[in-house]
């Protein structure tokens, strides 16, 4: 059974994802397709998010190993695992929304 994530860890995960796209200019959304944008491209943001989720999992693994060796507090392990779980759930949710949007675009009449 999964440990429910706290609102604080969920907020931290969303804040981390939100910080990745802060370089984008909101006016760039109105540009024509194919026009160059000044902000980061989607693949760069996706790569950063994947690295952040991977780092969160690595932190949880390191905390788990530390508690097994008696060098860490159990609260730190639970917190790291909850943050990792929230980051993965957020990533899966965003992935599902992107796939749904892509499928909606494919259904549009030409």
C-alpha positions as CSV (number, residue, x, y, z in Angstrom):
1,X,0.0,0.0,0.0
2,X,1.3,3.4,-0.9
3,X,2.0,6.1,1.7
4,X,-0.2,9.1,1.0
5,X,1.8,12.2,0.1
6,X,1.5,15.2,2.2
7,X,0.2,18.5,0.8
8,X,3.7,20.0,1.4
9,X,5.5,17.4,-0.7
10,X,2.9,17.7,-3.4
11,X,3.4,21.5,-3.4
12,X,7.2,21.1,-3.5
13,X,6.9,18.7,-6.5
14,X,4.7,21.1,-8.4
15,X,7.0,24.1,-7.6
16,X,10.0,22.1,-8.9
17,X,8.2,21.4,-12.2
18,X,7.0,25.0,-12.4
19,X,10.5,26.4,-11.9
20,X,11.7,24.5,-15.0
21,X,9.6,26.6,-17.4
22,X,10.3,30.0,-15.9
23,X,12.4,31.1,-18.8
24,X,9.5,31.0,-21.2
25,X,8.0,34.3,-22.3
26,X,4.1,34.2,-22.1
27,X,4.0,36.3,-25.3
28,X,5.8,33.5,-27.2
29,X,2.5,31.5,-27.1
30,X,1.0,33.9,-29.6
31,X,3.7,33.5,-32.2
32,X,3.0,31.7,-35.4
33,X,3.9,28.0,-35.7
34,X,7.4,27.4,-36.7
35,X,8.6,30.7,-35.3
36,X,11.6,30.6,-33.1
37,X,11.0,31.1,-29.4
38,X,13.3,32.6,-26.8
39,X,12.2,30.1,-24.0
40,X,13.3,26.5,-23.5
41,X,12.0,23.9,-25.9
42,X,9.7,21.1,-24.8
43,X,12.3,18.4,-25.1
44,X,14.7,20.4,-22.8
45,X,11.9,20.8,-20.2
46,X,11.0,17.2,-20.4
47,X,14.7,16.1,-20.0
48,X,15.0,18.4,-16.9
49,X,11.8,16.9,-15.4
50,X,13.0,13.4,-16.0
51,X,16.3,14.2,-14.3
52,X,14.5,15.7,-11.4
53,X,12.3,12.7,-10.9
54,X,15.4,10.4,-11.2
55,X,17.3,12.5,-8.7
56,X,14.3,12.3,-6.3
57,X,14.3,8.5,-6.6
58,X,18.0,8.3,-6.1
59,X,17.6,10.5,-2.9
60,X,15.0,8.1,-1.6
61,X,17.2,5.1,-2.3
62,X,20.2,6.7,-0.6
63,X,18.0,7.5,2.5
64,X,16.8,3.9,2.5
65,X,20.3,2.6,2.4
66,X,21.4,5.0,5.2
67,X,18.6,3.9,7.5
68,X,19.6,0.2,6.9
69,X,23.1,1.1,8.0
70,X,21.7,3.0,11.0
71,X,22.9,6.4,9.8
72,X,19.6,8.1,9.1
73,X,16.3,8.9,10.7
74,X,13.2,7.0,9.6
75,X,11.3,10.3,9.2
76,X,13.9,11.4,6.6
77,X,13.3,8.2,4.7
78,X,9.6,8.5,4.7
79,X,9.8,12.1,3.6
80,X,12.2,11.2,0.7
81,X,10.0,8.3,-0.4
82,X,6.9,10.5,-0.3
83,X,8.5,13.2,-2.3
84,X,9.7,10.7,-4.9
85,X,6.2,9.1,-5.1
86,X,4.6,12.6,-5.6
87,X,7.1,13.5,-8.3
88,X,6.4,10.2,-10.2
89,X,2.6,10.7,-9.8
90,X,2.9,14.3,-11.1
91,X,5.0,13.1,-14.1
92,X,2.5,10.4,-14.9
93,X,-0.4,12.8,-14.7
94,X,1.3,15.3,-17.0
95,X,2.1,12.5,-19.4
96,X,-1.5,11.4,-19.5
97,X,-2.6,15.0,-20.2
98,X,-0.1,15.3,-23.0
99,X,-1.3,12.1,-24.6
100,X,-5.0,13.1,-24.2
101,X,-4.2,16.5,-25.9
102,X,-2.4,14.7,-28.7
103,X,-5.3,12.4,-29.3
104,X,-7.7,15.3,-29.3
105,X,-5.6,17.0,-31.9
106,X,-5.7,13.9,-34.1
107,X,-9.5,13.7,-33.8
108,X,-9.9,17.3,-35.2
109,X,-11.3,17.6,-38.7
110,X,-9.0,19.0,-41.3
